Amino acid sequence: MTEEGFTLKLTHDQALVLSDWLDRMIGTADFDTFVNQDRAVWSPLYRISGALETSLVEVFSPDYAALLAAARERLLDTLGEVGRPVEDDGQP
């Protein structure tokens, strides 16, 4: 099989939030243990992480935290209830 390229399109907010998350997760014991269950996944993870890091100028901005928080809020607004914990109403 040939090694053809694959294009993945993210919004700028998605790229910023994903880049931050990968930066915080890669190297943690839980994440590394999880990924090591299928070591081949490291290859695309490193590729994605590197591409994001070299493309996002915001990571060098003095107001990075505020830019990241705003991006997170915009993304959360689009998700609705996806990923929210289900409230336990005490019913069986």
N, C-alpha and C positions, 0 to 999 in steps of 0.2 A: 504494500500500500504506500502511496506517495505521501509525503509530508506537506500537504496543501495547507495554506493558512486558513484560519477561521476567524471571522469577525464577530465580535460581541459588542453591542451598542448599549451604553448606559447613559442615563442623564448625568449631568455634572454633579448633582446632589448625590445620586447613587454611587458614583465613582468616589466622591470625597468620603462618604460614610463607610463604604467598603474598604477603602484604603486605610482609614483609621482603625477599623475593626481588625483587619488583617495584621496591621502593625502591632496592635495590642495582643492579639491571639497567638501569632507565630512565636514559638519559643516558650510558651507556657506548658507546664507538664500535662494538663488535661487535654489541651488541643493537640499537642505533639503525639500523645499516646493515641488519641482518636485517629489522627491522620496516619500514624504508623500502622494501623490495621490494613491500610492499602497504600503502601509506600509510593506507588506510582503517582499518587495524587500530589505529592510534593512538586513534581515537575510543573504542572499547570498552576499550582498555587504560587510558586516562585515567579513564574512568568507574569501572572496577573498582578501580583504585588509589585514587581519591578516596573511594569508598564504604568501602573497607577502612580507610583512614587515619582517617576520621571516626567509625568504629564501634568501633575497638579501643582500649580505654583502656590496655592493657598497654604501648603504645609510650611512655607517659609514666611508667612505673613504674621506680623505681631498680633493680629486679631484672629488667629487661626481658631481658637476655642469658640469664639462668637460665630464665625463662619460655619464651623462644624455643627454647632448647636442649631443654627438657623436651618441648615440643610436637613438635619435630623427631624426637626419640627415639620418642615414641608413634606418630607417623606411619610412621617407618621400621619399627617393629615390625609394622605391619599390611601392609607391602609384600612381605614375604618376599624373594624373589630378584629382584623387578622392579627394573630399572635398575642392578643390580650389574654391574660389568665381568666379562666372561667370562675366566676364568683360562686362560692359554695353557699347555697341558700338553706342548707340543713336538711334538704329533702333527700330521701334514699334513692 
